[in-house]
């Protein structure tokens, strides 16, 4: 009888930061994202991510951020801090790191990707809303979706992939994936690696 070693996911024990960084490194290697990750941009985003500090909700409130005590996640721009904790539903659904991934994506300050999102939105010509169409939020939601579901950085999504994509695990689920038109969603996934003042700004 032959025995084989069980194949384990090499990314299983990686931190959420490492998963985000490794995903972006693989994305850069495709050669299609130099505008967003090349020329030192990837290193800058990695440094932003590595230097962000995770704190409690009460700590952020003491710093002057206007977030409710019940908040499970938020990023504070001025102090480069974030808070993140999984909800009971996240734990039950096997996505206990969702909030952390989301807030760390904010903390990476991925400006080139956010600018690309703005270009795609402008091209779509549709009416935009504050939260679900905020480029910062879209970037974080996309990264959360990618990391949670081990989406291949090399994959180019097609229209026929949309139904299965909408079944993927995400804290935002249908609300986010159904809000964005299919063609725009494909554009965001394939081509992307607020109105408030910046003073004590926080992103959820």
C-alpha positions as CSV (number, residue, x, y, z in Angstrom):
1,X,0.0,0.0,0.0
2,X,1.4,3.4,-1.0
3,X,1.2,6.4,1.3
4,X,1.4,10.0,0.3
5,X,2.1,13.1,2.3
6,X,-1.0,15.3,2.8
7,X,-0.7,18.5,0.7
8,X,-1.0,21.5,2.9
9,X,-1.8,25.0,2.0
10,X,1.5,26.9,2.2
11,X,-0.3,30.1,3.0
12,X,-2.3,28.6,5.9
13,X,0.1,29.9,8.7
14,X,0.9,33.2,7.1
15,X,-0.2,36.4,8.8
16,X,-2.9,38.5,7.1
17,X,-0.2,41.1,6.2
18,X,1.9,38.5,4.5
19,X,-1.1,37.2,2.5
20,X,-1.9,40.6,1.2
21,X,1.8,41.4,0.4
22,X,2.4,38.0,-1.3
23,X,-0.8,38.4,-3.3
24,X,0.4,41.8,-4.6
25,X,3.8,40.4,-5.4
26,X,2.3,37.7,-7.5
27,X,0.0,40.3,-9.1
28,X,3.1,42.4,-10.0
29,X,4.8,39.4,-11.6
30,X,2.0,39.2,-14.2
31,X,3.5,42.3,-15.8
32,X,0.1,44.0,-16.1
33,X,0.2,46.1,-12.9
34,X,3.4,48.1,-13.1
35,X,1.4,51.3,-12.9
36,X,-0.1,50.3,-9.6
37,X,2.7,48.2,-8.0
38,X,5.9,48.9,-9.9
39,X,8.6,51.5,-9.4
40,X,8.7,51.1,-5.7
41,X,5.0,51.4,-5.1
42,X,4.7,47.8,-3.8
43,X,7.5,48.4,-1.3
44,X,5.9,51.6,-0.2
45,X,2.5,49.9,0.4
46,X,4.2,47.0,2.2
47,X,6.0,49.5,4.5
48,X,2.7,51.2,5.2
49,X,1.1,47.9,6.0
50,X,4.0,46.8,8.3
51,X,4.0,50.0,10.2
52,X,0.3,50.2,10.9
53,X,-0.6,49.6,14.6
54,X,-3.6,47.5,15.7
55,X,-5.3,49.1,18.7
56,X,-8.6,48.7,20.5
57,X,-11.8,50.6,19.7
58,X,-11.5,52.5,23.0
59,X,-7.9,53.5,22.1
60,X,-9.1,54.9,18.8
61,X,-11.9,56.8,20.6
62,X,-9.3,58.3,23.0
63,X,-7.3,59.4,20.0
64,X,-10.3,61.4,18.8
65,X,-11.9,59.1,16.2
66,X,-15.6,59.2,16.1
67,X,-16.4,55.5,16.0
68,X,-19.1,53.6,17.9
69,X,-18.0,51.2,20.7
70,X,-19.7,48.4,18.8
71,X,-17.4,48.9,15.8
72,X,-15.7,45.7,14.6
73,X,-13.2,47.5,12.4
74,X,-11.9,51.0,11.4
75,X,-8.7,52.6,10.1
76,X,-7.5,55.9,11.5
77,X,-5.6,57.9,8.8
78,X,-4.0,60.5,11.0
79,X,-2.4,58.1,13.5
80,X,-2.0,55.1,11.0
81,X,-3.8,52.8,13.4
82,X,-6.7,50.3,13.0
83,X,-9.0,48.2,15.1
84,X,-10.3,44.8,13.9
85,X,-12.2,42.0,15.5
86,X,-14.3,39.2,14.0
87,X,-18.0,39.1,14.5
88,X,-19.7,35.9,15.7
89,X,-21.0,35.4,12.1
90,X,-17.4,35.7,10.7
91,X,-16.2,33.0,13.1
92,X,-19.1,30.7,12.2
93,X,-18.5,31.3,8.4
94,X,-14.8,30.6,8.7
95,X,-13.7,34.1,7.9
96,X,-12.4,35.3,11.3
97,X,-9.7,37.4,9.6
98,X,-12.0,39.3,7.3
99,X,-12.1,42.5,9.2
100,X,-8.4,42.4,9.8
101,X,-7.7,41.9,6.1
102,X,-10.1,44.8,5.2
103,X,-8.5,47.3,7.6
104,X,-5.0,46.3,6.7
105,X,-5.8,46.9,3.1
106,X,-6.9,50.4,4.1
107,X,-3.6,50.7,6.1
108,X,-1.5,49.9,3.0
109,X,-2.6,53.2,1.5
110,X,-2.9,51.8,-2.0
111,X,-3.4,55.1,-3.7
112,X,-2.5,53.9,-7.3
113,X,-5.2,51.1,-7.0
114,X,-7.7,53.6,-5.7
115,X,-7.0,55.9,-8.6
116,X,-7.5,53.0,-11.0
117,X,-10.9,52.3,-9.3
118,X,-11.8,56.0,-9.9
119,X,-11.0,55.6,-13.6
120,X,-13.2,52.5,-13.9
121,X,-16.0,54.2,-12.1
122,X,-15.8,57.3,-14.4
123,X,-15.9,55.0,-17.4
124,X,-19.0,53.3,-16.1
125,X,-20.9,56.6,-16.0
126,X,-23.3,55.4,-13.3
127,X,-24.5,57.3,-10.2
128,X,-22.1,56.7,-7.3
129,X,-23.0,56.4,-3.6
130,X,-20.9,57.4,-0.6
131,X,-19.9,54.2,1.1
132,X,-20.2,51.3,-1.4
133,X,-18.6,53.3,-4.2
134,X,-15.8,54.9,-2.1
135,X,-12.6,53.7,-3.9
136,X,-10.9,53.1,-0.6
137,X,-13.8,50.8,0.5
138,X,-13.9,49.0,-2.8
139,X,-10.2,48.3,-2.7
140,X,-10.5,46.9,0.8
141,X,-13.5,44.8,0.0
142,X,-11.9,43.4,-3.1
143,X,-8.7,42.4,-1.2
144,X,-10.9,40.8,1.5
145,X,-12.7,38.8,-1.1
146,X,-9.4,37.7,-2.8
147,X,-7.6,36.7,0.4
148,X,-10.6,35.0,2.0
149,X,-11.1,32.8,-1.1
150,X,-7.5,32.2,-2.1
151,X,-8.2,33.8,-5.5
152,X,-5.4,33.3,-7.9
153,X,-3.6,36.7,-8.7
154,X,-3.1,35.5,-12.3
155,X,-6.8,34.8,-12.9
156,X,-8.6,36.9,-15.5
157,X,-12.3,36.8,-14.7
158,X,-14.8,36.4,-17.4
159,X,-18.6,37.0,-17.5
160,X,-19.3,33.3,-16.9
161,X,-17.3,33.5,-13.6
162,X,-19.7,36.0,-12.1
163,X,-22.3,33.6,-10.7
164,X,-19.7,31.5,-8.8
165,X,-17.9,34.7,-7.7
166,X,-21.0,36.0,-6.1
167,X,-21.1,32.8,-3.9
168,X,-17.7,33.5,-2.5
169,X,-17.2,34.1,1.2
170,X,-17.2,37.8,2.1
171,X,-18.5,39.8,5.0
172,X,-20.2,42.1,2.5
173,X,-21.7,39.3,0.5
174,X,-24.5,40.2,-1.9
175,X,-24.7,43.8,-0.7
176,X,-21.3,44.6,-2.3
177,X,-21.2,42.2,-5.2
178,X,-24.8,42.9,-6.3
179,X,-24.3,46.7,-5.9
180,X,-21.7,46.9,-8.7
181,X,-22.8,46.1,-12.3
182,X,-21.2,42.9,-13.7
183,X,-19.1,44.6,-16.3
184,X,-17.7,47.1,-13.8
185,X,-17.1,44.3,-11.3
186,X,-15.1,42.4,-13.9
187,X,-13.1,45.5,-14.7
188,X,-12.3,46.0,-11.0
189,X,-11.2,42.5,-10.4
190,X,-9.1,42.2,-13.5
191,X,-7.5,45.7,-13.6
192,X,-7.1,46.8,-10.0
193,X,-4.2,45.4,-8.0
194,X,-14.0,60.2,0.5
195,X,-15.8,63.4,0.9
196,X,-14.7,63.9,4.6
197,X,-11.7,66.0,5.7
198,X,-8.5,64.0,6.4
199,X,-8.4,65.3,10.0
200,X,-9.1,62.3,12.3
201,X,-10.5,60.4,9.4
202,X,-11.4,56.8,9.8
203,X,-12.4,54.2,7.2
204,X,-14.6,51.2,8.1
